[in-house]
Amino acid sequence: MARRIRQWIGYLIMLAGLGLLAGPFLLGAREERMQEQVVDGFYQNREEIIAIPTEQTKPSQTELPLQTQPPEPETELETEPETQEPQDPLYQAAAAYNDSLLQNGQSGMTHRSDVEHFALSTLDYGYEENIIGTIQIPRMEIELGLYLGANDENMAKGAAIFGMTSLPLGRESENVAVAGHRGWRGSPMFREIQKLQMDDPIYVTTPWQTLVYRVCEIRIVTPEDNTWCRIQEGRTLISLMTCHPYGQNYQRYVVFAELCQEEKPSEEEIIQENLQSYDPAPREVILVNSDGTSETVAVEPASIQPDSSEYGSVLSNVVILAEDKMKIAAWIAAVLVALVGIWLTASTVRDLIQSKKQGRSPYDPE
């Protein structure tokens, strides 16, 4: 009887160990799959919605006039602007919102709750998620939905734009302030932000275009500092913010990127550029202290094994390093635990069958 009890106890321990080892990775895989579905859904939604007004306004063949005017002279065509702002209702509302921020100087951003909600919702314009687009950061190997409003619900699903900050329209005087968790439920999100270096590209796809930004500045600020998300007149920026140091979160790590006139390359070209341009040297980061003074500090990329010279917290990078390198070991351990659990189950079931054949209880003493 004691042996049978030990078998069942061992079986339960194996199951618990399997859950502890594999659970976080399974949860992470689930979260990343949900994020992929949001991104894929946005692209599909975008094609369907943008196509509707195009088809409705396009005249049919029967409506075309029998005689058409000759084309305008080429010299006049050249005076036309190369691009025109989209006329769909969502873009017009987004442009009006950005204009209002310039007019009021973001005066409504005074409390934490002000950035959790947004004055505009894409749900009102036919989109299935309240996102304005997607953000792809090759260096961090992520692509997330850009939700409107940095509240807990949105930040649990992807990257979130602060309320009272700009929408990404690619116009002058914008600062799209984007917050992301430093890892959430097994999904990396902004965990690898320390890998970003100067001139790294960030791609933001909206219902109307894909904008290309390049990293131009990195800061570490206090949680109370909100100057990083203020609009800088004449500049078109996106600023990424997350907690720092990783695992301690008493500061904020902010990466600024400025719009550049580039086309987004193919995925193969993005991967190649990402590999060839990586610089393992420490990042030069502006540390802004609570008294307003600043200094330049060196921050090791999170993928580099930290040493005593790393600013902030060596422990933070050790945790990241462990998460990166221990995944394979954890999966192997989980498989071994599962095999042991299967063996215990099989042996227990075998003993039950043998006991039944012999006409005795499996819990009888041997």
C-alpha positions as CSV (number, residue, x, y, z in Angstrom):
1,M,0.0,0.0,0.0
2,A,2.8,2.4,0.9
3,R,4.4,1.8,-2.5
4,R,1.2,2.7,-4.3
5,I,0.8,5.9,-2.3
6,R,4.4,6.9,-3.1
7,Q,3.6,6.3,-6.8
8,W,0.6,8.6,-6.7
9,I,2.5,11.3,-4.8
10,G,5.4,11.1,-7.2
11,Y,2.9,11.3,-10.1
12,L,1.4,14.5,-8.6
13,I,4.8,16.0,-8.0
14,M,5.7,15.3,-11.6
15,L,2.6,17.0,-12.9
16,A,3.2,20.0,-10.7
17,G,6.8,20.2,-11.9
18,L,5.7,20.0,-15.5
19,G,3.3,22.9,-15.0
20,L,5.9,25.0,-13.3
21,L,8.5,24.4,-16.1
22,A,6.4,24.5,-19.2
23,G,3.5,26.7,-18.0
24,P,5.2,30.1,-18.5
25,F,6.4,29.2,-22.0
26,L,3.0,27.8,-23.0
27,L,1.4,31.0,-21.7
28,G,3.9,33.1,-23.6
29,A,3.2,31.2,-26.8
30,R,-0.5,31.8,-26.3
31,E,0.0,35.5,-25.8
32,E,2.2,35.8,-28.8
33,R,-0.3,33.9,-30.9
34,M,-3.1,36.3,-29.8
35,Q,-0.8,39.3,-30.7
36,E,-0.2,37.8,-34.2
37,Q,-4.0,37.4,-34.7
38,V,-4.5,41.1,-33.8
39,V,-1.9,42.2,-36.3
40,D,-3.3,39.9,-39.0
41,G,-6.8,41.0,-38.2
42,F,-5.8,44.7,-38.6
43,Y,-4.3,44.1,-42.0
44,Q,-7.4,42.3,-43.2
45,N,-9.7,44.9,-41.6
46,R,-7.7,47.7,-43.2
47,E,-8.1,46.2,-46.7
48,E,-11.8,45.8,-46.3
49,I,-12.5,49.2,-44.9
50,I,-10.2,51.2,-47.1
51,A,-11.6,49.5,-50.2
52,I,-15.2,50.4,-49.4
53,P,-15.1,54.1,-50.2
54,T,-12.9,53.5,-53.2
55,E,-15.5,51.2,-54.8
56,Q,-18.4,53.4,-53.9
57,T,-16.9,56.5,-55.5
58,K,-15.5,54.8,-58.6
59,P,-17.9,55.5,-61.5
60,S,-19.2,52.5,-63.5
61,Q,-18.6,52.1,-67.2
62,T,-22.1,53.2,-68.0
63,E,-21.6,56.4,-66.0
64,L,-18.5,57.5,-67.9
65,P,-19.1,60.4,-70.3
66,L,-18.9,59.7,-74.0
67,Q,-16.4,62.4,-74.5
68,T,-13.6,63.3,-72.0
69,Q,-11.5,66.4,-71.7
70,P,-7.9,66.1,-72.9
71,P,-5.4,65.7,-70.1
72,E,-4.0,68.8,-68.5
73,P,-0.6,69.9,-69.7
74,E,2.3,68.1,-68.1
75,T,3.6,71.3,-66.6
76,E,0.4,71.8,-64.7
77,L,0.4,68.3,-63.4
78,E,3.8,68.8,-61.9
79,T,2.5,71.6,-59.8
80,E,0.0,69.2,-58.1
81,P,1.1,67.9,-54.7
82,E,2.7,64.5,-54.8
83,T,0.5,63.2,-52.0
84,Q,-2.9,64.2,-50.6
85,E,-4.3,63.6,-47.2
86,P,-6.8,60.7,-47.1
87,Q,-10.4,61.8,-47.0
88,D,-11.9,58.9,-45.0
89,P,-13.7,59.8,-41.8
90,L,-11.1,58.1,-39.5
91,Y,-8.2,60.0,-40.9
92,Q,-10.0,63.3,-40.7
93,A,-10.9,62.7,-37.1
94,A,-7.3,61.7,-36.3
95,A,-5.9,64.8,-38.0
96,A,-8.4,67.0,-36.1
97,Y,-7.3,65.3,-32.9
98,N,-3.6,66.0,-33.6
99,D,-4.4,69.6,-34.5
100,S,-6.2,70.0,-31.2
101,L,-3.1,68.9,-29.3
102,L,-1.0,71.6,-31.0
103,Q,-3.6,74.2,-30.2
104,N,-4.0,73.4,-26.5
105,G,-0.4,72.4,-25.9
106,Q,-1.4,69.0,-24.5
107,S,-2.9,70.9,-21.5
108,G,-5.1,68.0,-20.5
109,M,-2.2,65.7,-19.6
110,T,-1.9,66.3,-15.8
111,H,-2.7,63.0,-14.2
112,R,-1.9,59.3,-14.8
113,S,-5.5,58.6,-15.7
114,D,-5.3,61.2,-18.5
115,V,-3.1,58.9,-20.6
116,E,-5.2,55.8,-20.0
117,H,-8.1,56.9,-22.2
118,F,-8.2,58.3,-25.8
119,A,-10.6,60.8,-27.3
120,L,-10.9,58.7,-30.4
121,S,-11.8,55.0,-30.9
122,T,-11.3,53.1,-34.2
123,L,-14.2,50.8,-33.1
124,D,-16.5,53.6,-34.2
125,Y,-15.0,53.4,-37.7
126,G,-15.5,49.7,-38.4
127,Y,-12.3,48.2,-36.9
128,E,-12.5,45.1,-34.7
129,E,-9.8,46.3,-32.3
130,N,-9.3,49.7,-30.9
131,I,-5.9,50.0,-32.7
132,I,-4.6,52.7,-35.1
133,G,-2.1,50.3,-36.7
134,T,0.9,48.1,-35.9
135,I,4.4,48.7,-34.7
136,Q,7.3,46.5,-35.9
137,I,10.7,46.7,-34.3
138,P,13.1,44.4,-36.0
139,R,15.9,44.7,-33.4
140,M,13.5,43.6,-30.7
141,E,11.9,41.0,-33.0
142,I,8.3,42.1,-32.3
143,E,5.3,43.3,-34.1
144,L,2.4,44.5,-32.0
145,G,-0.9,46.3,-32.3
146,L,-0.9,50.0,-31.5
147,Y,-3.8,50.4,-29.0
148,L,-5.4,53.7,-28.2
149,G,-5.0,54.5,-24.5
150,A,-2.3,53.3,-22.1
151,N,-4.7,51.5,-19.7
152,D,-4.1,48.0,-18.2
153,E,-6.4,46.2,-20.6
154,N,-4.7,47.6,-23.7
155,M,-1.1,47.2,-22.4
156,A,-1.9,43.6,-21.6
157,K,-2.6,43.0,-25.3
158,G,0.1,45.1,-27.0
159,A,1.8,48.5,-27.3
160,A,-0.4,51.4,-26.3
161,I,-0.4,55.1,-27.3
162,F,-0.7,57.6,-24.4
163,G,-3.9,59.6,-24.4
164,M,-3.2,63.3,-25.0
165,T,-0.3,62.4,-27.3
166,S,-0.1,62.3,-31.1
167,L,-1.5,59.7,-33.5
168,P,1.0,58.5,-36.2
169,L,0.0,60.4,-39.3
170,G,3.5,61.4,-40.5
171,R,2.8,65.1,-40.3
172,E,5.0,67.8,-38.8
173,S,5.0,68.3,-35.0
174,E,3.9,64.9,-33.8
175,N,5.2,62.8,-30.9
176,V,3.5,59.4,-30.7
177,A,4.2,58.3,-27.1
178,V,4.0,54.5,-26.9
179,A,4.1,52.5,-23.7
180,G,4.8,48.8,-23.5
181,H,5.4,46.2,-20.7
182,R,8.9,45.0,-20.1
183,G,7.6,41.5,-20.7
184,W,4.0,40.3,-19.9
185,R,2.7,36.8,-19.3
186,G,5.6,35.2,-21.1
187,S,5.5,37.5,-24.1
188,P,8.6,39.8,-24.5
189,M,6.8,43.0,-25.7
190,F,9.3,45.8,-24.9
191,R,11.6,43.5,-22.8
192,E,14.5,43.8,-25.2
193,I,14.4,47.6,-25.5
194,Q,18.1,47.9,-24.4
195,K,19.1,46.3,-27.7
196,L,18.0,49.3,-29.7
197,Q,20.8,51.5,-31.0
198,M,21.1,54.7,-32.9
199,D,19.6,54.6,-36.4
200,D,17.6,51.4,-35.8
201,P,14.4,51.4,-37.9
202,I,10.9,51.3,-36.4
203,Y,8.0,50.6,-38.8
204,V,4.5,51.9,-38.0
205,T,1.7,50.8,-40.4
206,T,-1.6,52.7,-40.2
207,P,-4.7,52.3,-42.3
208,W,-3.2,54.7,-44.8
209,Q,0.5,54.2,-45.0
210,T,3.7,52.7,-43.5
211,L,5.9,55.2,-41.7
212,V,9.6,54.6,-41.2
213,Y,11.3,56.1,-38.1
214,R,14.9,55.8,-37.0
215,V,16.2,55.9,-33.4
216,C,17.8,59.3,-32.6
217,E,18.1,59.5,-28.8
218,I,17.8,57.3,-25.7
219,R,17.0,58.5,-22.2
220,I,16.4,57.1,-18.7
221,V,13.9,59.2,-16.7
222,T,12.0,59.1,-13.5
223,P,8.4,57.8,-13.5
224,E,7.1,61.3,-12.7
225,D,8.8,62.8,-15.8
226,N,6.4,63.3,-18.7
227,T,8.5,65.7,-20.8
228,W,9.5,62.8,-23.1
229,C,5.9,62.5,-24.4
230,R,5.6,66.2,-25.2
231,I,5.3,67.4,-28.8
232,Q,8.5,69.0,-30.1
233,E,7.6,71.6,-32.6
234,G,8.7,70.9,-36.2
235,R,9.7,67.3,-35.4
236,T,7.8,64.1,-36.2
237,L,8.7,61.6,-33.5
238,I,7.7,58.3,-32.0
239,S,8.9,57.6,-28.4
240,L,8.9,54.2,-26.8
241,M,8.7,53.9,-23.0
242,T,9.0,51.0,-20.7
243,C,10.1,50.2,-17.1
244,H,13.8,50.1,-16.2
245,P,15.9,48.4,-14.9
246,Y,14.3,45.1,-15.9
247,G,12.8,43.4,-12.8
248,Q,13.1,46.5,-10.6
249,N,11.2,49.2,-12.5
250,Y,12.2,52.3,-10.5
251,Q,13.0,54.3,-13.7
252,R,11.7,54.6,-17.3
253,Y,13.7,53.8,-20.4
254,V,12.7,56.0,-23.4
255,V,13.8,55.6,-27.0
256,F,13.1,58.4,-29.4
257,A,12.9,57.8,-33.2
258,E,12.3,60.4,-35.9
259,L,10.4,60.1,-39.2
260,C,12.5,59.7,-42.3
261,Q,11.6,59.7,-45.9
262,E,12.1,56.0,-46.6
263,E,10.1,53.2,-48.0
264,K,9.8,50.0,-45.9
265,P,12.0,47.3,-47.4
266,S,11.1,43.7,-47.8
267,E,11.2,41.3,-44.8
268,E,14.4,39.7,-46.2
269,E,16.1,43.1,-46.4
270,I,14.9,44.0,-42.9
271,I,16.4,40.8,-41.5
272,Q,19.7,41.3,-43.4
273,E,20.0,44.9,-42.2
274,N,19.3,43.9,-38.7
275,L,22.0,41.3,-38.6
276,Q,24.7,43.4,-40.4
277,S,24.1,46.6,-38.4
278,Y,24.2,45.3,-34.8
279,D,26.6,47.0,-32.6
280,P,27.5,45.2,-29.3
281,A,29.0,48.3,-27.8
282,P,27.3,49.9,-24.8
283,R,24.5,52.4,-25.6
284,E,25.2,56.0,-24.7
285,V,22.1,57.0,-22.8
286,I,21.1,60.3,-21.2
287,L,20.2,59.8,-17.6
288,V,17.8,62.6,-16.4
289,N,17.8,62.9,-12.7
290,S,14.8,63.9,-10.5
291,D,16.4,67.3,-9.9
292,G,16.5,68.0,-13.7
293,T,20.3,67.5,-14.1
294,S,21.5,65.0,-16.7
295,E,24.5,62.9,-17.4
296,T,25.6,60.4,-20.1
297,V,25.7,56.7,-18.9
298,A,26.6,53.5,-20.7
299,V,24.0,50.7,-20.9
300,E,24.9,47.3,-22.0
301,P,22.6,45.7,-24.6
302,A,20.4,43.1,-22.8
303,S,21.7,40.3,-24.9
304,I,25.3,40.9,-23.7
305,Q,26.5,39.1,-20.5
306,P,26.6,41.9,-18.0
307,D,29.7,42.9,-16.0
308,S,30.3,45.2,-13.1
309,S,30.5,48.3,-15.3
310,E,26.9,48.0,-16.5
311,Y,24.8,51.0,-15.4
312,G,21.7,50.4,-13.3
313,S,21.3,46.8,-12.3
314,V,23.5,43.9,-13.2
315,L,20.7,41.7,-11.8
316,S,18.3,43.0,-14.4
317,N,20.5,41.8,-17.3
318,V,21.2,38.5,-15.5
319,V,17.4,37.9,-15.5
320,I,17.1,38.7,-19.2
321,L,20.1,36.5,-19.9
322,A,18.6,33.6,-17.9
323,E,15.3,33.9,-19.7
324,D,17.1,33.9,-23.1
325,K,19.4,31.0,-22.4
326,M,17.3,28.8,-20.1
327,K,14.3,28.3,-22.4
328,I,15.9,25.2,-24.0
329,A,16.9,23.8,-20.7
330,A,13.4,24.4,-19.3
331,W,11.8,22.6,-22.3
332,I,14.2,19.7,-21.9
333,A,13.4,19.4,-18.2
334,A,9.7,19.7,-18.9
335,V,9.9,16.8,-21.4
336,L,11.8,14.7,-18.9
337,V,9.3,15.4,-16.2
338,A,6.5,14.5,-18.7
339,L,8.2,11.2,-19.5
340,V,8.6,10.4,-15.8
341,G,5.0,11.2,-15.2
342,I,3.9,8.9,-18.1
343,W,6.1,6.1,-16.7
344,L,4.6,6.5,-13.2
345,T,1.1,6.5,-14.7
346,A,1.8,3.4,-16.8
347,S,3.3,1.5,-13.9
348,T,0.4,2.5,-11.6
349,V,-2.2,1.4,-14.2
350,R,-0.3,-1.8,-14.8
351,D,-0.3,-2.6,-11.0
352,L,-4.0,-2.0,-10.9
353,I,-4.6,-4.3,-13.8
354,Q,-2.5,-7.1,-12.3
355,S,-4.1,-6.7,-8.9
356,K,-7.6,-7.0,-10.5
357,K,-6.5,-10.2,-12.3
358,Q,-5.2,-11.7,-9.1
359,G,-8.5,-10.8,-7.3
360,R,-7.0,-8.5,-4.7
361,S,-7.0,-4.8,-3.9
362,P,-4.1,-2.8,-5.2
363,Y,-3.8,-1.2,-1.8
364,D,-3.4,-4.6,0.0
365,P,0.0,-5.0,1.7
366,E,2.3,-7.1,-0.3
